[in-house]
Amino acid sequence: MTRRLWKVGTNSGNNGCPTLYEIPGTDRYVVQGDKVTAPSELDQLDNLTADEGAVSVPRELLANFGPKEPVHVPRFITFDEFDGMFTGLKHSAWRLETRRRYASDEATDTYRQFLAEGRVDWDFGDAWCVERREQVALGKRFERVRVLDEPPTDGQRYLLDNAGRNSAVGEDIRVLHRSRADELRLPQVDFWLFDSRVVALLHHNDADEMTGVELITNPVEVLRYVQVREAAWHHAIPYEQA
């Protein structure tokens, strides 16, 4: 079925270009403009697929005819897409962990061993460790700050033991006591910050199960998470000192 486009506006007189169109019944627009064809310019576009194109339009077209009211529509990605971000990043990934327990940890044999023996025989050759070492070898940086209660919960003590594995494959792990995190007014949310420009906000339910990953790319919103990183990283201490 052919979609009927509504012309929103143009600042080109009567020659038809550039023009902005709305697709009725959706939140999508079509932009008509000069094609970007120079390979050197196309190479600068992030993740441009074979099915995508790029056009160039003057700023006033979007300023005059684009939507004026910001609308926040959460964008969720699949867990497979989330996993792919750890190899698709260009230079850094930073994590804040604030929860007292994670249901996914408690379902593992390593967690059960930790409760029984107070230690874990980590498999440094598993797929996760191999991938992380490969990415670090490419010059990419992986860092985390884990918020700890006083005293730490069983789940947090397990993650402190796990920090040795993370460190062995190239991550820099630091901890921050919850009282200090509260003084800094850090948000009680878990997220990854990729390349200081994309946030993956991790949603959990009341059973401490991760239910979804929300992607945040608005620069104004991302900046808030960058500020959280700066405060948490500055006041955190190496995990060995916890």
NORPERA-V37082 format. One record per run of one state. SS is the DSSP state (a for helix, b for strand, c for the rest). FROM is the first residue (numbers start at 1). LEN is the number of residues. Records with the same first field share a line. If there is no record, write none. Layout:
SS: FROM-LEN  FROM-LEN
This chain:
c: 1-4  11-8  24-5  33-1  36-3  43-12  57-2  66-9  78-1  89-3  98-5  107-2  118-9  138-3  149-5  169-3  184-6  195-3  205-5  217-2  236-1  242-1
b: 5-6  19-5  29-4  34-2  55-2  75-3  92-6  141-8  172-6  190-5  198-7  210-7  237-2
a: 39-4  59-7  79-10  103-4  109-9  127-11  154-15  178-6  219-17  239-3
